[in-house]
């Protein structure tokens, strides 16, 4: 794998042990070599050639929902601060 990516075996080991994150170029090179999607290599999909898994879709939806709730909460806090300043 190291030879394919043009890196050292120690660097591949660091990727495998999650000590460092591979750069995009390494992800794309590995995906191309193994003929799989980069999403598959990153664990974002169970489908070897793409499509985000249902689990990740649920997580994305929950994140979007929480982001919207946080935005509303921030607006309320700002409104209360404005009232206090007046």
N, CA, C and O atoms as a Maestro MAE file, in Angstrom:
{
 s_m_m2io_version
 :::
 2.0.0
}

f_m_ct {
 s_m_title
 :::
 protein
 m_atom[344] {
  # First column is atom index #
  i_m_mmod_type
  r_m_x_coord
  r_m_y_coord
  r_m_z_coord
  i_m_residue_number
  s_m_chain_name
  s_m_pdb_residue_name
  s_m_pdb_atom_name
  i_m_atomic_number
  :::
  1 25 0.831 -1.190 0.000 1 A "UNK " " N  " 7
  2 3 0.000 0.000 0.000 1 A "UNK " " CA " 6
  3 2 0.873 1.251 0.000 1 A "UNK " " C  " 6
  4 15 0.589 2.219 -0.705 1 A "UNK " " O  " 8
  5 25 1.925 1.218 0.790 2 A "UNK " " N  " 7
  6 3 2.826 2.364 0.861 2 A "UNK " " CA " 6
  7 2 3.413 2.685 -0.514 2 A "UNK " " C  " 6
  8 15 3.500 3.847 -0.911 2 A "UNK " " O  " 8
  9 25 3.809 1.649 -1.223 3 A "UNK " " N  " 7
  10 3 4.393 1.848 -2.552 3 A "UNK " " CA " 6
  11 2 3.367 2.442 -3.515 3 A "UNK " " C  " 6
  12 15 3.690 3.333 -4.301 3 A "UNK " " O  " 8
  13 25 2.141 1.952 -3.452 4 A "UNK " " N  " 7
  14 3 1.068 2.449 -4.322 4 A "UNK " " CA " 6
  15 2 0.821 3.935 -4.083 4 A "UNK " " C  " 6
  16 15 0.629 4.709 -5.020 4 A "UNK " " O  " 8
  17 25 0.829 4.317 -2.791 5 A "UNK " " N  " 7
  18 3 0.548 5.705 -2.430 5 A "UNK " " CA " 6
  19 2 1.788 6.592 -2.487 5 A "UNK " " C  " 6
  20 15 1.689 7.816 -2.403 5 A "UNK " " O  " 8
  21 25 2.953 5.968 -2.630 6 A "UNK " " N  " 7
  22 3 4.192 6.741 -2.687 6 A "UNK " " CA " 6
  23 2 4.577 7.313 -1.330 6 A "UNK " " C  " 6
  24 15 5.110 8.419 -1.241 6 A "UNK " " O  " 8
  25 25 4.301 6.547 -0.266 7 A "UNK " " N  " 7
  26 3 4.611 6.985 1.091 7 A "UNK " " CA " 6
  27 2 5.317 5.853 1.823 7 A "UNK " " C  " 6
  28 15 5.485 4.765 1.272 7 A "UNK " " O  " 8
  29 25 5.728 6.102 3.058 8 A "UNK " " N  " 7
  30 3 6.412 5.058 3.829 8 A "UNK " " CA " 6
  31 2 5.411 4.124 4.488 8 A "UNK " " C  " 6
  32 15 4.246 4.467 4.686 8 A "UNK " " O  " 8
  33 25 5.892 2.944 4.819 9 A "UNK " " N  " 7
  34 3 5.055 1.973 5.536 9 A "UNK " " CA " 6
  35 2 4.663 2.520 6.902 9 A "UNK " " C  " 6
  36 15 3.575 2.230 7.399 9 A "UNK " " O  " 8
  37 25 5.536 3.304 7.503 10 A "UNK " " N  " 7
  38 3 5.231 3.900 8.814 10 A "UNK " " CA " 6
  39 2 4.050 4.863 8.704 10 A "UNK " " C  " 6
  40 15 3.210 4.927 9.602 10 A "UNK " " O  " 8
  41 25 3.990 5.603 7.611 11 A "UNK " " N  " 7
  42 3 2.871 6.525 7.409 11 A "UNK " " CA " 6
  43 2 1.576 5.755 7.222 11 A "UNK " " C  " 6
  44 15 0.545 6.141 7.772 11 A "UNK " " O  " 8
  45 25 1.611 4.671 6.456 12 A "UNK " " N  " 7
  46 3 0.415 3.832 6.281 12 A "UNK " " CA " 6
  47 2 -0.037 3.306 7.643 12 A "UNK " " C  " 6
  48 15 -1.232 3.286 7.938 12 A "UNK " " O  " 8
  49 25 0.903 2.889 8.458 13 A "UNK " " N  " 7
  50 3 0.573 2.394 9.795 13 A "UNK " " CA " 6
  51 2 -0.107 3.488 10.625 13 A "UNK " " C  " 6
  52 15 -1.059 3.210 11.354 13 A "UNK " " O  " 8
  53 25 0.369 4.704 10.518 14 A "UNK " " N  " 7
  54 3 -0.261 5.825 11.247 14 A "UNK " " CA " 6
  55 2 -1.688 6.045 10.761 14 A "UNK " " C  " 6
  56 15 -2.574 6.327 11.567 14 A "UNK " " O  " 8
  57 25 -1.927 5.920 9.458 15 A "UNK " " N  " 7
  58 3 -3.297 6.029 8.928 15 A "UNK " " CA " 6
  59 2 -4.171 4.926 9.524 15 A "UNK " " C  " 6
  60 15 -5.269 5.182 10.019 15 A "UNK " " O  " 8
  61 25 -3.663 3.698 9.468 16 A "UNK " " N  " 7
  62 3 -4.428 2.534 9.925 16 A "UNK " " CA " 6
  63 2 -4.758 2.602 11.413 16 A "UNK " " C  " 6
  64 15 -5.814 2.138 11.844 16 A "UNK " " O  " 8
  65 25 -3.860 3.175 12.185 17 A "UNK " " N  " 7
  66 3 -4.053 3.270 13.630 17 A "UNK " " CA " 6
  67 2 -4.679 4.600 14.053 17 A "UNK " " C  " 6
  68 15 -4.737 4.927 15.238 17 A "UNK " " O  " 8
  69 25 -5.146 5.360 13.055 18 A "UNK " " N  " 7
  70 3 -5.840 6.633 13.277 18 A "UNK " " CA " 6
  71 2 -5.008 7.648 14.059 18 A "UNK " " C  " 6
  72 15 -5.544 8.467 14.805 18 A "UNK " " O  " 8
  73 25 -3.692 7.578 13.875 19 A "UNK " " N  " 7
  74 3 -2.816 8.562 14.521 19 A "UNK " " CA " 6
  75 2 -2.736 9.837 13.707 19 A "UNK " " C  " 6
  76 15 -2.548 10.924 14.255 19 A "UNK " " O  " 8
  77 25 -2.881 9.702 12.391 20 A "UNK " " N  " 7
  78 3 -2.947 10.848 11.488 20 A "UNK " " CA " 6
  79 2 -3.996 10.544 10.420 20 A "UNK " " C  " 6
  80 15 -4.318 9.386 10.156 20 A "UNK " " O  " 8
  81 25 -4.512 11.592 9.825 21 A "UNK " " N  " 7
  82 3 -5.488 11.431 8.742 21 A "UNK " " CA " 6
  83 2 -4.777 11.511 7.403 21 A "UNK " " C  " 6
  84 15 -3.909 12.361 7.208 21 A "UNK " " O  " 8
  85 25 -5.139 10.632 6.482 22 A "UNK " " N  " 7
  86 3 -4.504 10.700 5.163 22 A "UNK " " CA " 6
  87 2 -4.992 11.920 4.399 22 A "UNK " " C  " 6
  88 15 -6.147 12.320 4.548 22 A "UNK " " O  " 8
  89 25 -4.139 12.512 3.589 23 A "UNK " " N  " 7
  90 3 -4.574 13.630 2.751 23 A "UNK " " CA " 6
  91 2 -5.527 13.130 1.660 23 A "UNK " " C  " 6
  92 15 -5.575 11.936 1.361 23 A "UNK " " O  " 8
  93 25 -6.266 14.042 1.087 24 A "UNK " " N  " 7
  94 3 -7.234 13.678 0.047 24 A "UNK " " CA " 6
  95 2 -6.592 12.861 -1.066 24 A "UNK " " C  " 6
  96 15 -7.186 11.905 -1.565 24 A "UNK " " O  " 8
  97 25 -5.381 13.240 -1.453 25 A "UNK " " N  " 7
  98 3 -4.718 12.552 -2.556 25 A "UNK " " CA " 6
  99 2 -4.533 11.071 -2.246 25 A "UNK " " C  " 6
  100 15 -4.701 10.227 -3.126 25 A "UNK " " O  " 8
  101 25 -4.187 10.751 -1.002 26 A "UNK " " N  " 7
  102 3 -3.986 9.351 -0.620 26 A "UNK " " CA " 6
  103 2 -5.314 8.601 -0.626 26 A "UNK " " C  " 6
  104 15 -5.371 7.443 -1.041 26 A "UNK " " O  " 8
  105 25 -6.367 9.246 -0.173 27 A "UNK " " N  " 7
  106 3 -7.693 8.613 -0.174 27 A "UNK " " CA " 6
  107 2 -8.128 8.320 -1.599 27 A "UNK " " C  " 6
  108 15 -8.601 7.223 -1.895 27 A "UNK " " O  " 8
  109 25 -7.970 9.299 -2.482 28 A "UNK " " N  " 7
  110 3 -8.363 9.105 -3.876 28 A "UNK " " CA " 6
  111 2 -7.519 8.026 -4.551 28 A "UNK " " C  " 6
  112 15 -8.034 7.226 -5.332 28 A "UNK " " O  " 8
  113 25 -6.218 8.008 -4.245 29 A "UNK " " N  " 7
  114 3 -5.343 7.001 -4.845 29 A "UNK " " CA " 6
  115 2 -5.740 5.602 -4.379 29 A "UNK " " C  " 6
  116 15 -5.789 4.673 -5.184 29 A "UNK " " O  " 8
  117 25 -6.021 5.447 -3.091 30 A "UNK " " N  " 7
  118 3 -6.421 4.138 -2.567 30 A "UNK " " CA " 6
  119 2 -7.773 3.721 -3.140 30 A "UNK " " C  " 6
  120 15 -7.961 2.561 -3.506 30 A "UNK " " O  " 8
  121 25 -8.711 4.659 -3.217 31 A "UNK " " N  " 7
  122 3 -10.037 4.352 -3.776 31 A "UNK " " CA " 6
  123 2 -9.906 3.913 -5.232 31 A "UNK " " C  " 6
  124 15 -10.553 2.961 -5.669 31 A "UNK " " O  " 8
  125 25 -9.071 4.613 -5.961 32 A "UNK " " N  " 7
  126 3 -8.860 4.266 -7.370 32 A "UNK " " CA " 6
  127 2 -8.210 2.887 -7.488 32 A "UNK " " C  " 6
  128 15 -8.630 2.074 -8.311 32 A "UNK " " O  " 8
  129 25 -7.214 2.626 -6.690 33 A "UNK " " N  " 7
  130 3 -6.509 1.343 -6.748 33 A "UNK " " CA " 6
  131 2 -7.448 0.180 -6.446 33 A "UNK " " C  " 6
  132 15 -7.427 -0.838 -7.138 33 A "UNK " " O  " 8
  133 25 -8.280 0.338 -5.400 34 A "UNK " " N  " 7
  134 3 -9.181 -0.736 -4.994 34 A "UNK " " CA " 6
  135 2 -10.520 -0.700 -5.723 34 A "UNK " " C  " 6
  136 15 -11.372 -1.563 -5.510 34 A "UNK " " O  " 8
  137 25 -10.705 0.305 -6.588 35 A "UNK " " N  " 7
  138 3 -11.938 0.471 -7.362 35 A "UNK " " CA " 6
  139 2 -13.170 0.548 -6.451 35 A "UNK " " C  " 6
  140 15 -14.174 -0.130 -6.671 35 A "UNK " " O  " 8
  141 25 -13.059 1.394 -5.426 36 A "UNK " " N  " 7
  142 3 -14.164 1.654 -4.504 36 A "UNK " " CA " 6
  143 2 -14.316 3.166 -4.370 36 A "UNK " " C  " 6
  144 15 -13.450 3.925 -4.806 36 A "UNK " " O  " 8
  145 25 -15.413 3.597 -3.769 37 A "UNK " " N  " 7
  146 3 -15.593 5.033 -3.560 37 A "UNK " " CA " 6
  147 2 -14.792 5.488 -2.345 37 A "UNK " " C  " 6
  148 15 -14.518 4.703 -1.438 37 A "UNK " " O  " 8
  149 25 -14.423 6.758 -2.340 38 A "UNK " " N  " 7
  150 3 -13.735 7.304 -1.175 38 A "UNK " " CA " 6
  151 2 -14.663 7.289 0.035 38 A "UNK " " C  " 6
  152 15 -14.196 7.128 1.163 38 A "UNK " " O  " 8
  153 25 -15.965 7.452 -0.174 39 A "UNK " " N  " 7
  154 3 -16.931 7.368 0.927 39 A "UNK " " CA " 6
  155 2 -16.866 5.993 1.587 39 A "UNK " " C  " 6
  156 15 -16.974 5.883 2.808 39 A "UNK " " O  " 8
  157 25 -16.693 4.961 0.794 40 A "UNK " " N  " 7
  158 3 -16.592 3.608 1.328 40 A "UNK " " CA " 6
  159 2 -15.337 3.476 2.196 40 A "UNK " " C  " 6
  160 15 -15.388 2.908 3.286 40 A "UNK " " O  " 8
  161 25 -14.223 3.998 1.711 41 A "UNK " " N  " 7
  162 3 -12.985 3.926 2.485 41 A "UNK " " CA " 6
  163 2 -13.094 4.693 3.793 41 A "UNK " " C  " 6
  164 15 -12.499 4.304 4.798 41 A "UNK " " O  " 8
  165 25 -13.854 5.781 3.782 42 A "UNK " " N  " 7
  166 3 -14.000 6.613 4.976 42 A "UNK " " CA " 6
  167 2 -15.094 6.128 5.912 42 A "UNK " " C  " 6
  168 15 -15.302 6.705 6.979 42 A "UNK " " O  " 8
  169 25 -15.795 5.069 5.517 43 A "UNK " " N  " 7
  170 3 -16.841 4.515 6.365 43 A "UNK " " CA " 6
  171 2 -18.146 5.279 6.310 43 A "UNK " " C  " 6
  172 15 -18.995 5.122 7.187 43 A "UNK " " O  " 8
  173 25 -18.318 6.105 5.287 44 A "UNK " " N  " 7
  174 3 -19.540 6.887 5.148 44 A "UNK " " CA " 6
  175 2 -20.654 6.116 4.461 44 A "UNK " " C  " 6
  176 15 -21.811 6.534 4.474 44 A "UNK " " O  " 8
  177 25 -20.299 4.998 3.867 45 A "UNK " " N  " 7
  178 3 -21.295 4.187 3.182 45 A "UNK " " CA " 6
  179 2 -20.913 2.714 3.294 45 A "UNK " " C  " 6
  180 15 -19.739 2.357 3.399 45 A "UNK " " O  " 8
  181 25 -21.935 1.884 3.269 46 A "UNK " " N  " 7
  182 3 -21.697 0.442 3.239 46 A "UNK " " CA " 6
  183 2 -21.620 -0.049 1.803 46 A "UNK " " C  " 6
  184 15 -21.173 -1.163 1.531 46 A "UNK " " O  " 8
  185 25 -22.067 0.809 0.886 47 A "UNK " " N  " 7
  186 3 -22.067 0.479 -0.531 47 A "UNK " " CA " 6
  187 2 -20.677 0.743 -1.087 47 A "UNK " " C  " 6
  188 15 -20.177 1.866 -1.016 47 A "UNK " " O  " 8
  189 25 -20.065 -0.273 -1.631 48 A "UNK " " N  " 7
  190 3 -18.680 -0.165 -2.079 48 A "UNK " " CA " 6
  191 2 -18.466 0.919 -3.139 48 A "UNK " " C  " 6
  192 15 -17.359 1.442 -3.270 48 A "UNK " " O  " 8
  193 25 -19.512 1.262 -3.895 49 A "UNK " " N  " 7
  194 3 -19.347 2.250 -4.960 49 A "UNK " " CA " 6
  195 2 -20.062 3.564 -4.689 49 A "UNK " " C  " 6
  196 15 -20.245 4.358 -5.612 49 A "UNK " " O  " 8
  197 25 -20.469 3.814 -3.464 50 A "UNK " " N  " 7
  198 3 -21.048 5.110 -3.143 50 A "UNK " " CA " 6
  199 2 -22.335 5.008 -2.368 50 A "UNK " " C  " 6
  200 15 -22.613 3.986 -1.741 50 A "UNK " " O  " 8
  201 25 -23.121 6.066 -2.409 51 A "UNK " " N  " 7
  202 3 -24.382 6.187 -1.688 51 A "UNK " " CA " 6
  203 2 -24.160 6.166 -0.179 51 A "UNK " " C  " 6
  204 15 -23.638 5.198 0.374 51 A "UNK " " O  " 8
  205 25 -24.554 7.225 0.458 52 A "UNK " " N  " 7
  206 3 -24.399 7.360 1.903 52 A "UNK " " CA " 6
  207 2 -25.328 6.375 2.602 52 A "UNK " " C  " 6
  208 15 -26.486 6.225 2.213 52 A "UNK " " O  " 8
  209 25 -24.821 5.703 3.636 53 A "UNK " " N  " 7
  210 3 -25.611 4.721 4.368 53 A "UNK " " CA " 6
  211 2 -26.747 5.399 5.121 53 A "UNK " " C  " 6
  212 15 -26.702 6.598 5.395 53 A "UNK " " O  " 8
  213 25 -27.762 4.613 5.449 54 A "UNK " " N  " 7
  214 3 -28.913 5.139 6.192 54 A "UNK " " CA " 6
  215 2 -28.479 5.691 7.538 54 A "UNK " " C  " 6
  216 15 -29.017 6.699 7.996 54 A "UNK " " O  " 8
  217 25 -27.514 5.046 8.175 55 A "UNK " " N  " 7
  218 3 -27.022 5.517 9.467 55 A "UNK " " CA " 6
  219 2 -26.456 6.928 9.341 55 A "UNK " " C  " 6
  220 15 -26.729 7.790 10.177 55 A "UNK " " O  " 8
  221 25 -25.666 7.160 8.294 56 A "UNK " " N  " 7
  222 3 -25.097 8.494 8.105 56 A "UNK " " CA " 6
  223 2 -26.164 9.492 7.700 56 A "UNK " " C  " 6
  224 15 -26.095 10.655 8.099 56 A "UNK " " O  " 8
  225 25 -27.151 9.070 6.918 57 A "UNK " " N  " 7
  226 3 -28.248 9.976 6.568 57 A "UNK " " CA " 6
  227 2 -28.966 10.434 7.824 57 A "UNK " " C  " 6
  228 15 -29.307 11.609 7.960 57 A "UNK " " O  " 8
  229 25 -29.197 9.491 8.755 58 A "UNK " " N  " 7
  230 3 -29.838 9.844 10.026 58 A "UNK " " CA " 6
  231 2 -28.987 10.825 10.819 58 A "UNK " " C  " 6
  232 15 -29.505 11.779 11.400 58 A "UNK " " O  " 8
  233 25 -27.682 10.588 10.842 59 A "UNK " " N  " 7
  234 3 -26.782 11.482 11.576 59 A "UNK " " CA " 6
  235 2 -26.765 12.874 10.948 59 A "UNK " " C  " 6
  236 15 -26.758 13.878 11.660 59 A "UNK " " O  " 8
  237 25 -26.760 12.936 9.640 60 A "UNK " " N  " 7
  238 3 -26.768 14.230 8.946 60 A "UNK " " CA " 6
  239 2 -28.065 14.965 9.232 60 A "UNK " " C  " 6
  240 15 -28.054 16.167 9.495 60 A "UNK " " O  " 8
  241 25 -29.184 14.250 9.182 61 A "UNK " " N  " 7
  242 3 -30.481 14.861 9.463 61 A "UNK " " CA " 6
  243 2 -30.520 15.390 10.892 61 A "UNK " " C  " 6
  244 15 -30.996 16.502 11.122 61 A "UNK " " O  " 8
  245 25 -30.035 14.624 11.842 62 A "UNK " " N  " 7
  246 3 -30.013 15.047 13.250 62 A "UNK " " CA " 6
  247 2 -29.123 16.275 13.428 62 A "UNK " " C  " 6
  248 15 -29.472 17.193 14.170 62 A "UNK " " O  " 8
  249 25 -27.983 16.295 12.756 63 A "UNK " " N  " 7
  250 3 -27.090 17.452 12.815 63 A "UNK " " CA " 6
  251 2 -27.783 18.699 12.276 63 A "UNK " " C  " 6
  252 15 -27.696 19.771 12.875 63 A "UNK " " O  " 8
  253 25 -28.472 18.556 11.144 64 A "UNK " " N  " 7
  254 3 -29.172 19.699 10.565 64 A "UNK " " CA " 6
  255 2 -30.259 20.201 11.504 64 A "UNK " " C  " 6
  256 15 -30.435 21.409 11.663 64 A "UNK " " O  " 8
  257 25 -30.981 19.290 12.119 65 A "UNK " " N  " 7
  258 3 -32.037 19.649 13.066 65 A "UNK " " CA " 6
  259 2 -31.451 20.394 14.265 65 A "UNK " " C  " 6
  260 15 -31.974 21.432 14.670 65 A "UNK " " O  " 8
  261 25 -30.369 19.865 14.831 66 A "UNK " " N  " 7
  262 3 -29.729 20.513 15.970 66 A "UNK " " CA " 6
  263 2 -29.146 21.869 15.593 66 A "UNK " " C  " 6
  264 15 -29.188 22.805 16.392 66 A "UNK " " O  " 8
  265 25 -28.608 21.983 14.395 67 A "UNK " " N  " 7
  266 3 -28.064 23.257 13.931 67 A "UNK " " CA " 6
  267 2 -29.154 24.316 13.851 67 A "UNK " " C  " 6
  268 15 -28.940 25.464 14.240 67 A "UNK " " O  " 8
  269 25 -30.321 23.930 13.346 68 A "UNK " " N  " 7
  270 3 -31.447 24.866 13.252 68 A "UNK " " CA " 6
  271 2 -31.928 25.263 14.650 68 A "UNK " " C  " 6
  272 15 -32.220 26.434 14.894 68 A "UNK " " O  " 8
  273 25 -32.013 24.300 15.563 69 A "UNK " " N  " 7
  274 3 -32.430 24.600 16.933 69 A "UNK " " CA " 6
  275 2 -31.427 25.529 17.612 69 A "UNK " " C  " 6
  276 15 -31.820 26.430 18.354 69 A "UNK " " O  " 8
  277 25 -30.158 25.318 17.368 70 A "UNK " " N  " 7
  278 3 -29.117 26.175 17.932 70 A "UNK " " CA " 6
  279 2 -29.227 27.593 17.382 70 A "UNK " " C  " 6
  280 15 -29.057 28.563 18.121 70 A "UNK " " O  " 8
  281 25 -29.506 27.713 16.100 71 A "UNK " " N  " 7
  282 3 -29.670 29.027 15.476 71 A "UNK " " CA " 6
  283 2 -30.841 29.771 16.125 71 A "UNK " " C  " 6
  284 15 -30.719 30.957 16.431 71 A "UNK " " O  " 8
  285 25 -31.957 29.102 16.336 72 A "UNK " " N  " 7
  286 3 -33.137 29.715 16.965 72 A "UNK " " CA " 6
  287 2 -32.800 30.131 18.392 72 A "UNK " " C  " 6
  288 15 -33.160 31.228 18.818 72 A "UNK " " O  " 8
  289 25 -32.117 29.271 19.128 73 A "UNK " " N  " 7
  290 3 -31.726 29.582 20.500 73 A "UNK " " CA " 6
  291 2 -30.808 30.801 20.548 73 A "UNK " " C  " 6
  292 15 -30.971 31.665 21.409 73 A "UNK " " O  " 8
  293 25 -29.861 30.874 19.642 74 A "UNK " " N  " 7
  294 3 -28.952 32.022 19.581 74 A "UNK " " CA " 6
  295 2 -29.730 33.304 19.309 74 A "UNK " " C  " 6
  296 15 -29.459 34.334 19.926 74 A "UNK " " O  " 8
  297 25 -30.692 33.252 18.394 75 A "UNK " " N  " 7
  298 3 -31.514 34.437 18.101 75 A "UNK " " CA " 6
  299 2 -32.292 34.874 19.338 75 A "UNK " " C  " 6
  300 15 -32.419 36.072 19.591 75 A "UNK " " O  " 8
  301 25 -32.811 33.933 20.108 76 A "UNK " " N  " 7
  302 3 -33.541 34.266 21.338 76 A "UNK " " CA " 6
  303 2 -32.611 34.901 22.361 76 A "UNK " " C  " 6
  304 15 -32.978 35.880 23.011 76 A "UNK " " O  " 8
  305 25 -31.424 34.356 22.507 77 A "UNK " " N  " 7
  306 3 -30.449 34.912 23.444 77 A "UNK " " CA " 6
  307 2 -30.066 36.336 23.027 77 A "UNK " " C  " 6
  308 15 -29.987 37.229 23.870 77 A "UNK " " O  " 8
  309 25 -29.833 36.543 21.747 78 A "UNK " " N  " 7
  310 3 -29.512 37.881 21.255 78 A "UNK " " CA " 6
  311 2 -30.655 38.850 21.515 78 A "UNK " " C  " 6
  312 15 -30.426 40.005 21.872 78 A "UNK " " O  " 8
  313 25 -31.875 38.385 21.337 79 A "UNK " " N  " 7
  314 3 -33.046 39.223 21.588 79 A "UNK " " CA " 6
  315 2 -33.139 39.610 23.059 79 A "UNK " " C  " 6
  316 15 -33.431 40.760 23.386 79 A "UNK " " O  " 8
  317 25 -32.895 38.666 23.929 80 A "UNK " " N  " 7
  318 3 -32.920 38.945 25.374 80 A "UNK " " CA " 6
  319 2 -31.812 39.930 25.737 80 A "UNK " " C  " 6
  320 15 -32.039 40.832 26.543 80 A "UNK " " O  " 8
  321 25 -30.636 39.781 25.168 81 A "UNK " " N  " 7
  322 3 -29.538 40.721 25.411 81 A "UNK " " CA " 6
  323 2 -29.917 42.125 24.970 81 A "UNK " " C  " 6
  324 15 -29.606 43.100 25.653 81 A "UNK " " O  " 8
  325 25 -30.591 42.231 23.825 82 A "UNK " " N  " 7
  326 3 -31.012 43.543 23.332 82 A "UNK " " CA " 6
  327 2 -32.013 44.182 24.301 82 A "UNK " " C  " 6
  328 15 -31.955 45.385 24.557 82 A "UNK " " O  " 8
  329 25 -32.926 43.372 24.835 83 A "UNK " " N  " 7
  330 3 -33.912 43.895 25.789 83 A "UNK " " CA " 6
  331 2 -33.218 44.367 27.059 83 A "UNK " " C  " 6
  332 15 -33.552 45.425 27.593 83 A "UNK " " O  " 8
  333 25 -32.263 43.595 27.542 84 A "UNK " " N  " 7
  334 3 -31.532 43.958 28.760 84 A "UNK " " CA " 6
  335 2 -30.741 45.254 28.566 84 A "UNK " " C  " 6
  336 15 -30.672 46.080 29.476 84 A "UNK " " O  " 8
  337 25 -30.149 45.433 27.389 85 A "UNK " " N  " 7
  338 3 -29.360 46.643 27.105 85 A "UNK " " CA " 6
  339 2 -30.243 47.890 27.031 85 A "UNK " " C  " 6
  340 15 -29.755 48.993 27.277 85 A "UNK " " O  " 8
  341 25 -31.532 47.743 26.696 86 A "UNK " " N  " 7
  342 3 -32.425 48.890 26.518 86 A "UNK " " CA " 6
  343 2 -32.847 49.492 27.830 86 A "UNK " " C  " 6
  344 15 -33.600 50.466 27.850 86 A "UNK " " O  " 8
  :::
 }
 m_bond[343] {
  # First column is bond index #
  i_m_from
  i_m_to
  i_m_order
  :::
  1 1 2 1
  2 2 3 1
  3 3 4 2
  4 3 5 1
  5 5 6 1
  6 6 7 1
  7 7 8 2
  8 7 9 1
  9 9 10 1
  10 10 11 1
  11 11 12 2
  12 11 13 1
  13 13 14 1
  14 14 15 1
  15 15 16 2
  16 15 17 1
  17 17 18 1
  18 18 19 1
  19 19 20 2
  20 19 21 1
  21 21 22 1
  22 22 23 1
  23 23 24 2
  24 23 25 1
  25 25 26 1
  26 26 27 1
  27 27 28 2
  28 27 29 1
  29 29 30 1
  30 30 31 1
  31 31 32 2
  32 31 33 1
  33 33 34 1
  34 34 35 1
  35 35 36 2
  36 35 37 1
  37 37 38 1
  38 38 39 1
  39 39 40 2
  40 39 41 1
  41 41 42 1
  42 42 43 1
  43 43 44 2
  44 43 45 1
  45 45 46 1
  46 46 47 1
  47 47 48 2
  48 47 49 1
  49 49 50 1
  50 50 51 1
  51 51 52 2
  52 51 53 1
  53 53 54 1
  54 54 55 1
  55 55 56 2
  56 55 57 1
  57 57 58 1
  58 58 59 1
  59 59 60 2
  60 59 61 1
  61 61 62 1
  62 62 63 1
  63 63 64 2
  64 63 65 1
  65 65 66 1
  66 66 67 1
  67 67 68 2
  68 67 69 1
  69 69 70 1
  70 70 71 1
  71 71 72 2
  72 71 73 1
  73 73 74 1
  74 74 75 1
  75 75 76 2
  76 75 77 1
  77 77 78 1
  78 78 79 1
  79 79 80 2
  80 79 81 1
  81 81 82 1
  82 82 83 1
  83 83 84 2
  84 83 85 1
  85 85 86 1
  86 86 87 1
  87 87 88 2
  88 87 89 1
  89 89 90 1
  90 90 91 1
  91 91 92 2
  92 91 93 1
  93 93 94 1
  94 94 95 1
  95 95 96 2
  96 95 97 1
  97 97 98 1
  98 98 99 1
  99 99 100 2
  100 99 101 1
  101 101 102 1
  102 102 103 1
  103 103 104 2
  104 103 105 1
  105 105 106 1
  106 106 107 1
  107 107 108 2
  108 107 109 1
  109 109 110 1
  110 110 111 1
  111 111 112 2
  112 111 113 1
  113 113 114 1
  114 114 115 1
  115 115 116 2
  116 115 117 1
  117 117 118 1
  118 118 119 1
  119 119 120 2
  120 119 121 1
  121 121 122 1
  122 122 123 1
  123 123 124 2
  124 123 125 1
  125 125 126 1
  126 126 127 1
  127 127 128 2
  128 127 129 1
  129 129 130 1
  130 130 131 1
  131 131 132 2
  132 131 133 1
  133 133 134 1
  134 134 135 1
  135 135 136 2
  136 135 137 1
  137 137 138 1
  138 138 139 1
  139 139 140 2
  140 139 141 1
  141 141 142 1
  142 142 143 1
  143 143 144 2
  144 143 145 1
  145 145 146 1
  146 146 147 1
  147 147 148 2
  148 147 149 1
  149 149 150 1
  150 150 151 1
  151 151 152 2
  152 151 153 1
  153 153 154 1
  154 154 155 1
  155 155 156 2
  156 155 157 1
  157 157 158 1
  158 158 159 1
  159 159 160 2
  160 159 161 1
  161 161 162 1
  162 162 163 1
  163 163 164 2
  164 163 165 1
  165 165 166 1
  166 166 167 1
  167 167 168 2
  168 167 169 1
  169 169 170 1
  170 170 171 1
  171 171 172 2
  172 171 173 1
  173 173 174 1
  174 174 175 1
  175 175 176 2
  176 175 177 1
  177 177 178 1
  178 178 179 1
  179 179 180 2
  180 179 181 1
  181 181 182 1
  182 182 183 1
  183 183 184 2
  184 183 185 1
  185 185 186 1
  186 186 187 1
  187 187 188 2
  188 187 189 1
  189 189 190 1
  190 190 191 1
  191 191 192 2
  192 191 193 1
  193 193 194 1
  194 194 195 1
  195 195 196 2
  196 195 197 1
  197 197 198 1
  198 198 199 1
  199 199 200 2
  200 199 201 1
  201 201 202 1
  202 202 203 1
  203 203 204 2
  204 203 205 1
  205 205 206 1
  206 206 207 1
  207 207 208 2
  208 207 209 1
  209 209 210 1
  210 210 211 1
  211 211 212 2
  212 211 213 1
  213 213 214 1
  214 214 215 1
  215 215 216 2
  216 215 217 1
  217 217 218 1
  218 218 219 1
  219 219 220 2
  220 219 221 1
  221 221 222 1
  222 222 223 1
  223 223 224 2
  224 223 225 1
  225 225 226 1
  226 226 227 1
  227 227 228 2
  228 227 229 1
  229 229 230 1
  230 230 231 1
  231 231 232 2
  232 231 233 1
  233 233 234 1
  234 234 235 1
  235 235 236 2
  236 235 237 1
  237 237 238 1
  238 238 239 1
  239 239 240 2
  240 239 241 1
  241 241 242 1
  242 242 243 1
  243 243 244 2
  244 243 245 1
  245 245 246 1
  246 246 247 1
  247 247 248 2
  248 247 249 1
  249 249 250 1
  250 250 251 1
  251 251 252 2
  252 251 253 1
  253 253 254 1
  254 254 255 1
  255 255 256 2
  256 255 257 1
  257 257 258 1
  258 258 259 1
  259 259 260 2
  260 259 261 1
  261 261 262 1
  262 262 263 1
  263 263 264 2
  264 263 265 1
  265 265 266 1
  266 266 267 1
  267 267 268 2
  268 267 269 1
  269 269 270 1
  270 270 271 1
  271 271 272 2
  272 271 273 1
  273 273 274 1
  274 274 275 1
  275 275 276 2
  276 275 277 1
  277 277 278 1
  278 278 279 1
  279 279 280 2
  280 279 281 1
  281 281 282 1
  282 282 283 1
  283 283 284 2
  284 283 285 1
  285 285 286 1
  286 286 287 1
  287 287 288 2
  288 287 289 1
  289 289 290 1
  290 290 291 1
  291 291 292 2
  292 291 293 1
  293 293 294 1
  294 294 295 1
  295 295 296 2
  296 295 297 1
  297 297 298 1
  298 298 299 1
  299 299 300 2
  300 299 301 1
  301 301 302 1
  302 302 303 1
  303 303 304 2
  304 303 305 1
  305 305 306 1
  306 306 307 1
  307 307 308 2
  308 307 309 1
  309 309 310 1
  310 310 311 1
  311 311 312 2
  312 311 313 1
  313 313 314 1
  314 314 315 1
  315 315 316 2
  316 315 317 1
  317 317 318 1
  318 318 319 1
  319 319 320 2
  320 319 321 1
  321 321 322 1
  322 322 323 1
  323 323 324 2
  324 323 325 1
  325 325 326 1
  326 326 327 1
  327 327 328 2
  328 327 329 1
  329 329 330 1
  330 330 331 1
  331 331 332 2
  332 331 333 1
  333 333 334 1
  334 334 335 1
  335 335 336 2
  336 335 337 1
  337 337 338 1
  338 338 339 1
  339 339 340 2
  340 339 341 1
  341 341 342 1
  342 342 343 1
  343 343 344 2
  :::
 }
}
